[in-house]
Every structure is written in structure tokens, then in C-alpha cells.
Amino acid sequence: MDKKELRKKFTKIRAEIENKEEKDKKIRNNLKNLEIYKNAKSVFVFISYKSEVDTKKIIDMIIEDGKKLLVPLVKGSEMIAVEVKGIEDLEPNKMGILEPKDGEEVSDIDLTITPGLAFDQSGYRLGYGGGFYDKFFAKVDTIRMGIGYSEQIVDEVVHEEYDKKLNYLLTDKGIIKFGAKWKETTQR
């Protein structure tokens, strides 16, 4: 299967996942208990869209925890991180995804929470095909954490030379650290 067919397949799989609210809550709780989250002063997080893990409550948690909240702003073929105070600072872009109207680029980012359609055992992710996160990771030194449902984990994702591996994957079942042996830790 090529990437286009894989994207279609995994979009359908993700859309059909059951008990999403319960799994979203487990993911939030797992994130809250992670040392890498607790130690992060700034967190860059995507704004959930369609069947993605719900990040709106994660955003509320980041704000409540007194961390600097950074969200994506797409400018042409690049994505930058922009600081916002909350969801109310965002408006729908041409695709209907919430993003800031404008803002200054921030590159001092402790933790980046990354979406994906599928995640593999080596730390690669299948994104949406724009290459925004790979370009972003090529220029920003940050902890790269994918976030998704356990049903999105696969043996292998087709990847290119320029694709950047994740450091971690957070799911409803716990955290996976890449670079160590493939193993899911139990949830807390």
C-alpha cells in the first residue's frame, strides 16, 4: 500500500475507535503523570480535528498547570509554534482547523505533542502528507511525543529519509519510549 492508501485506511480505523471519551481521559491522565510533562515549561500541542485525540482538555490542563501554551500556525509550507492564552485566541483556518490569527514564532519548546494516523515500533508516524511536523522537527530541538489511541499502533509505517522519529508515543494504554526496547508501560 502506498502512503495515500494507508492514510485512507488509518483515517477509517481511527474514526471507528470506540470509547473515545474514556480513552481521551486516560491519555490526559497518563500525560499529567509523566515526568517529561511535569518538567516542561512550554508545551506545543496541535488543536484536535475530526477523529484525533481530543486536545482541547489537554490545552485546558496545560493552562491550569501554568505552562506556556504553544499551538501551530501554518504559514505557506511551514508550520511555526505561536504562544496563545487559550482556545478563545483561535479561529478556523480555510480547512476548518483552529489556529491563531497571527503571532511571533517561538522556538524554545520543551515538549511537542504530535498527531498522527498511525505510529510504528521504531518511532515513525504516518501524518497527513504535508510534512509540516518533519520540517518543524528539523529546525526545533524539542521532545517529540506522538499522541494517539492504542489501535493506531502498527508494526511498520512507510517512511522517507527526511521523516523524523518520535521520542515517545502516548496512548490510552501508557507511554512508549523509542530508542529503548519496544515496550508499552502500564498506565498509572
Residue frames as qw, qx, qy, qz and C-alpha x, y, z in Angstrom:
[[0.000, 0.887, 0.463, 0.000, 0.00, 0.00, 0.00],
 [0.376, 0.428, -0.052, 0.820, 1.25, 3.48, -0.77],
 [0.131, -0.118, -0.486, 0.856, 1.01, 6.35, 1.73],
 [0.394, -0.086, -0.170, -0.899, -2.22, 7.69, 0.22],
 [0.692, -0.210, -0.618, -0.309, -3.96, 4.32, 0.63],
 [0.492, -0.154, -0.684, 0.516, -2.52, 3.94, 4.13],
 [0.072, -0.029, 0.250, -0.965, -3.81, 7.38, 5.13],
 [0.591, -0.164, -0.341, -0.713, -7.29, 6.43, 3.95],
 [0.695, -0.169, -0.698, 0.024, -7.14, 3.11, 5.81],
 [0.413, -0.157, -0.598, 0.669, -5.91, 4.60, 9.10],
 [0.238, -0.137, 0.045, -0.960, -8.29, 7.56, 8.94],
 [0.699, -0.230, -0.458, -0.498, -11.13, 5.00, 8.80],
 [0.648, -0.158, -0.676, 0.314, -9.63, 2.92, 11.64],
 [0.175, -0.013, -0.426, 0.887, -9.25, 5.99, 13.85],
 [0.403, -0.179, -0.142, -0.886, -12.77, 7.21, 13.05],
 [0.759, -0.225, -0.499, -0.353, -14.21, 3.85, 14.16],
 [0.331, 0.130, -0.750, 0.558, -12.43, 3.62, 17.52],
 [0.518, -0.635, -0.508, -0.264, -14.89, 3.03, 20.33],
 [0.612, -0.682, -0.289, 0.277, -14.97, 4.62, 23.81],
 [0.478, 0.551, -0.054, 0.682, -13.06, 7.70, 22.64],
 [0.290, -0.819, 0.076, -0.490, -14.05, 9.91, 25.58],
 [0.860, -0.499, 0.102, 0.027, -12.83, 7.29, 28.05],
 [0.841, 0.136, 0.069, 0.518, -9.60, 6.81, 26.10],
 [0.223, 0.750, -0.031, 0.622, -9.06, 10.59, 25.80],
 [0.540, -0.781, 0.117, -0.290, -9.37, 10.85, 29.59],
 [0.922, -0.261, 0.120, 0.261, -6.82, 8.04, 30.07],
 [0.642, 0.454, 0.036, 0.616, -4.43, 9.79, 27.67],
 [0.094, -0.835, 0.075, -0.537, -4.81, 13.08, 29.58],
 [0.747, -0.639, 0.150, -0.105, -4.21, 11.33, 32.92],
 [0.906, 0.018, 0.095, 0.412, -1.19, 9.49, 31.51],
 [0.413, 0.652, -0.018, 0.635, 0.22, 12.79, 30.21],
 [0.357, -0.841, 0.076, -0.400, -0.37, 14.59, 33.52],
 [0.843, -0.507, 0.178, 0.035, 1.62, 11.90, 35.38],
 [0.838, 0.347, -0.026, 0.421, 4.64, 11.91, 33.05],
 [0.529, -0.577, 0.010, 0.622, 7.86, 13.48, 34.33],
 [0.374, 0.127, 0.403, 0.826, 8.57, 14.92, 30.88],
 [0.105, -0.737, -0.466, -0.478, 5.25, 16.76, 31.08],
 [0.519, -0.784, -0.267, 0.211, 5.71, 17.82, 34.70],
 [0.564, -0.409, 0.148, 0.702, 9.19, 19.21, 33.89],
 [0.353, 0.438, 0.460, 0.687, 8.12, 21.01, 30.70],
 [0.051, -0.466, -0.248, 0.847, 7.78, 24.77, 30.98],
 [0.421, 0.430, -0.215, -0.770, 6.43, 25.09, 27.42],
 [0.508, 0.166, 0.845, 0.029, 4.20, 22.65, 25.55],
 [0.303, 0.306, -0.446, -0.785, 3.43, 22.80, 21.82],
 [0.395, 0.217, 0.876, -0.169, 0.20, 20.94, 21.07],
 [0.073, -0.168, -0.660, -0.729, -1.95, 20.54, 17.98],
 [0.500, 0.100, 0.287, -0.811, -5.62, 21.53, 18.04],
 [0.376, 0.110, 0.919, 0.031, -7.62, 18.34, 17.58],
 [0.453, 0.324, -0.300, -0.775, -9.65, 17.95, 14.42],
 [0.760, 0.071, -0.485, -0.428, -12.24, 15.33, 13.47],
 [0.926, -0.264, -0.249, -0.102, -11.33, 11.92, 14.99],
 [0.442, 0.461, -0.549, 0.539, -7.98, 12.90, 16.54],
 [0.480, -0.375, -0.622, 0.493, -7.35, 12.54, 20.26],
 [0.128, -0.913, -0.298, -0.248, -9.21, 15.44, 21.87],
 [0.557, 0.095, -0.279, 0.777, -6.57, 18.01, 22.81],
 [0.170, -0.709, -0.134, -0.672, -8.94, 20.76, 23.96],
 [0.730, -0.669, -0.083, -0.108, -8.98, 19.41, 27.54],
 [0.805, -0.065, -0.059, 0.587, -5.21, 18.87, 27.32],
 [0.245, 0.550, 0.041, 0.798, -4.93, 22.55, 26.41],
 [0.493, -0.753, -0.097, -0.425, -7.02, 23.45, 29.48],
 [0.878, -0.407, -0.090, 0.235, -4.71, 21.26, 31.60],
 [0.633, 0.251, -0.035, 0.732, -1.58, 22.96, 30.19],
 [0.065, -0.678, -0.035, -0.731, -3.04, 26.36, 31.11],
 [0.713, -0.653, -0.109, -0.230, -4.14, 25.19, 34.59],
 [0.884, -0.238, -0.059, 0.398, -0.64, 23.81, 35.20],
 [0.180, -0.916, 0.107, 0.343, 0.87, 27.23, 34.44],
 [0.633, -0.091, 0.520, 0.566, 2.83, 26.14, 31.38],
 [0.175, 0.503, -0.296, -0.793, 3.43, 28.20, 28.26],
 [0.681, 0.401, 0.602, -0.115, 0.86, 27.05, 25.68],
 [0.040, 0.471, -0.542, -0.695, 2.07, 26.92, 22.08],
 [0.708, 0.409, 0.545, -0.185, -0.05, 25.92, 19.10],
 [0.524, 0.085, 0.571, 0.627, 0.60, 25.51, 15.35],
 [0.339, 0.784, 0.081, -0.514, 0.25, 28.31, 12.83],
 [0.713, 0.228, 0.513, 0.421, 0.72, 27.31, 9.19],
 [0.129, 0.826, -0.152, -0.527, 2.46, 29.86, 7.00],
 [0.492, 0.580, -0.545, -0.353, 2.74, 28.58, 3.44],
 [0.844, 0.110, -0.524, -0.040, 4.52, 25.22, 3.55],
 [0.322, 0.244, -0.678, 0.614, 5.92, 25.81, 7.06],
 [0.580, -0.673, -0.430, -0.161, 4.43, 25.43, 10.50],
 [0.209, 0.436, -0.478, 0.733, 5.51, 27.58, 13.42],
 [0.426, -0.488, -0.697, 0.308, 4.72, 27.48, 17.14],
 [0.071, -0.542, -0.035, -0.836, 2.86, 30.51, 18.48],
 [0.130, -0.158, -0.754, 0.624, 2.04, 31.28, 22.11],
 [0.371, -0.481, -0.395, -0.689, -1.65, 31.70, 22.97],
 [0.272, -0.275, 0.572, -0.723, -3.58, 32.06, 26.21],
 [0.490, 0.156, 0.787, -0.341, -6.31, 29.59, 25.26],
 [0.369, 0.384, 0.794, 0.293, -8.78, 28.29, 22.68],
 [0.162, 0.873, 0.379, -0.262, -10.52, 31.68, 22.58],
 [0.124, -0.714, 0.358, 0.590, -7.41, 33.08, 20.82],
 [0.295, -0.077, 0.836, 0.457, -8.02, 30.79, 17.83],
 [0.597, 0.463, 0.093, -0.648, -10.19, 30.89, 14.73],
 [0.839, 0.217, 0.493, 0.074, -10.90, 28.33, 11.97],
 [0.129, -0.458, 0.553, 0.684, -8.50, 28.36, 9.01],
 [0.521, 0.307, -0.406, -0.686, -9.58, 27.51, 5.46],
 [0.439, 0.041, -0.891, -0.109, -9.64, 23.79, 6.36],
 [0.654, -0.561, -0.286, -0.418, -11.73, 24.42, 9.46],
 [0.746, -0.189, -0.441, 0.462, -8.85, 23.75, 11.87],
 [0.302, -0.948, -0.101, 0.023, -8.49, 26.22, 14.72],
 [0.707, 0.079, -0.083, 0.698, -5.29, 28.26, 14.69],
 [0.227, -0.640, -0.180, 0.712, -4.05, 31.68, 15.85],
 [0.422, 0.885, 0.173, -0.093, -4.74, 34.67, 13.61],
 [0.486, 0.727, -0.330, 0.356, -1.07, 35.58, 13.81],
 [0.719, -0.685, 0.109, 0.043, 1.81, 35.55, 16.24],
 [0.081, 0.795, -0.602, 0.000, 5.54, 35.50, 16.82],
 [0.852, 0.165, -0.496, 0.013, 7.42, 32.27, 16.22],
 [0.563, -0.661, 0.447, -0.214, 8.61, 30.54, 19.40],
 [0.732, 0.387, -0.561, -0.004, 11.46, 28.03, 19.09],
 [0.009, 0.341, -0.797, 0.498, 12.26, 27.35, 22.77],
 [0.796, -0.158, -0.176, -0.556, 9.90, 24.38, 23.24],
 [0.351, -0.412, 0.800, -0.258, 10.30, 21.72, 25.89],
 [0.412, 0.145, 0.897, -0.061, 7.63, 19.26, 24.71],
 [0.400, 0.225, -0.390, -0.799, 5.80, 18.88, 21.38],
 [0.548, 0.193, 0.762, -0.286, 2.62, 16.78, 21.27],
 [0.152, 0.328, -0.634, -0.683, 2.23, 15.48, 17.73],
 [0.794, 0.221, 0.263, -0.502, -0.77, 13.98, 15.88],
 [0.032, 0.335, -0.863, -0.376, -0.70, 11.01, 13.55],
 [0.794, 0.073, -0.241, -0.553, -2.82, 8.47, 11.74],
 [0.976, -0.097, -0.184, 0.064, -0.55, 5.53, 12.64],
 [0.195, -0.818, 0.527, -0.127, 2.58, 5.03, 14.72],
 [0.884, 0.198, -0.423, 0.014, 5.14, 2.24, 14.40],
 [0.864, -0.457, -0.097, 0.188, 7.53, 0.39, 16.67],
 [0.674, 0.131, -0.023, 0.727, 10.54, 2.43, 15.55],
 [0.180, -0.574, -0.243, 0.761, 9.05, 5.84, 16.35],
 [0.025, 0.043, 0.493, 0.869, 7.87, 6.80, 12.87],
 [0.344, 0.478, 0.567, -0.576, 4.43, 8.24, 12.34],
 [0.230, 0.412, 0.672, 0.571, 2.10, 8.43, 9.39],
 [0.051, 0.418, 0.249, -0.872, 0.92, 12.03, 9.16],
 [0.499, 0.669, 0.425, -0.351, -1.36, 13.77, 6.74],
 [0.720, 0.403, 0.374, 0.424, 1.18, 14.28, 3.99],
 [0.147, 0.978, 0.037, 0.141, 2.08, 17.94, 4.35],
 [0.738, 0.200, -0.294, 0.573, 5.44, 17.28, 6.03],
 [0.175, -0.857, 0.036, -0.483, 4.78, 20.12, 8.48],
 [0.745, -0.647, 0.154, -0.041, 5.98, 18.27, 11.58],
 [0.882, 0.039, 0.109, 0.456, 9.08, 16.81, 9.89],
 [0.363, 0.659, 0.000, 0.659, 10.13, 20.30, 8.70],
 [0.417, -0.824, 0.062, -0.379, 9.36, 21.69, 12.16],
 [0.877, -0.447, 0.127, 0.126, 11.41, 18.99, 13.91],
 [0.769, 0.334, 0.027, 0.545, 14.31, 19.63, 11.55],
 [0.228, 0.621, -0.104, 0.743, 14.65, 23.18, 12.91],
 [0.473, -0.646, 0.191, -0.568, 13.39, 22.96, 16.53],
 [0.359, 0.182, -0.857, 0.323, 15.07, 20.99, 19.32],
 [0.597, -0.278, 0.211, -0.722, 12.18, 19.60, 21.38],
 [0.325, -0.025, 0.932, -0.160, 10.96, 16.35, 22.90],
 [0.458, 0.096, -0.514, -0.719, 8.79, 14.78, 20.18],
 [0.295, 0.079, 0.880, -0.363, 5.80, 12.92, 21.59],
 [0.325, -0.168, -0.679, -0.636, 3.17, 11.36, 19.38],
 [0.375, 0.069, 0.630, -0.677, -0.31, 11.04, 20.83],
 [0.544, 0.066, -0.570, -0.613, -2.91, 8.57, 19.68],
 [0.854, -0.203, 0.195, -0.438, -5.06, 5.59, 20.50],
 [0.513, -0.370, 0.770, 0.086, -3.55, 2.14, 21.06],
 [0.755, 0.431, 0.492, -0.040, -5.43, 0.95, 17.94],
 [0.423, 0.889, -0.143, -0.101, -3.21, 3.24, 15.85],
 [0.341, -0.642, 0.668, 0.160, -0.01, 1.29, 16.64],
 [0.900, 0.408, -0.082, -0.129, 1.31, -0.78, 13.74],
 [0.883, -0.178, 0.176, 0.398, 4.45, -2.84, 13.12],
 [0.462, -0.156, 0.306, 0.817, 5.86, -0.51, 10.49],
 [0.302, 0.854, 0.236, -0.351, 4.97, 2.79, 8.83],
 [0.672, 0.477, 0.217, 0.523, 6.28, 3.62, 5.36],
 [0.252, -0.893, -0.023, 0.373, 8.73, 6.48, 5.89],
 [0.585, 0.752, -0.079, 0.293, 11.13, 8.64, 3.93],
 [0.665, 0.129, -0.308, 0.668, 14.73, 9.61, 4.72],
 [0.038, 0.423, -0.134, 0.895, 13.66, 13.08, 5.88],
 [0.640, -0.577, -0.357, -0.360, 10.97, 11.77, 8.29],
 [0.002, -0.511, 0.610, -0.605, 11.85, 12.47, 11.92],
 [0.525, -0.245, -0.810, 0.090, 11.32, 9.80, 14.57],
 [0.505, -0.736, -0.070, -0.446, 9.33, 10.47, 17.71],
 [0.080, 0.439, -0.753, 0.484, 10.96, 10.14, 21.12],
 [0.241, 0.106, 0.831, -0.490, 7.74, 8.88, 22.74],
 [0.370, -0.284, -0.609, -0.641, 4.23, 7.75, 21.93],
 [0.238, 0.024, 0.649, -0.723, 1.47, 8.35, 24.46],
 [0.416, -0.226, -0.704, -0.529, -1.71, 6.27, 24.17],
 [0.687, -0.462, -0.033, -0.560, -4.64, 5.26, 26.33],
 [0.948, -0.174, -0.253, 0.083, -2.51, 2.27, 27.44],
 [0.659, -0.621, 0.080, 0.417, 0.54, 4.26, 28.54],
 [0.130, 0.895, -0.335, -0.265, 3.80, 5.66, 27.26],
 [0.926, 0.181, 0.146, 0.295, 6.21, 4.09, 24.81],
 [0.182, -0.843, 0.348, 0.368, 9.79, 5.32, 24.70],
 [0.849, 0.521, -0.046, 0.082, 11.60, 4.83, 21.41],
 [0.248, 0.740, -0.565, 0.268, 15.27, 4.06, 21.30],
 [0.425, -0.315, 0.783, -0.328, 14.81, 1.64, 24.18],
 [0.060, 0.112, 0.971, 0.201, 13.39, -1.79, 23.53],
 [0.408, -0.276, -0.415, -0.765, 9.85, -1.67, 22.16],
 [0.295, -0.321, -0.847, 0.305, 7.62, -1.91, 25.15],
 [0.298, -0.650, -0.241, -0.657, 4.48, -0.26, 26.37],
 [0.085, 0.096, -0.711, 0.691, 4.49, 0.69, 30.00],
 [0.177, -0.572, -0.800, 0.024, 1.38, 0.19, 32.02],
 [0.100, -0.714, -0.165, -0.673, -0.85, 3.12, 32.69],
 [0.136, 0.167, -0.614, 0.759, -0.68, 4.77, 36.07]]
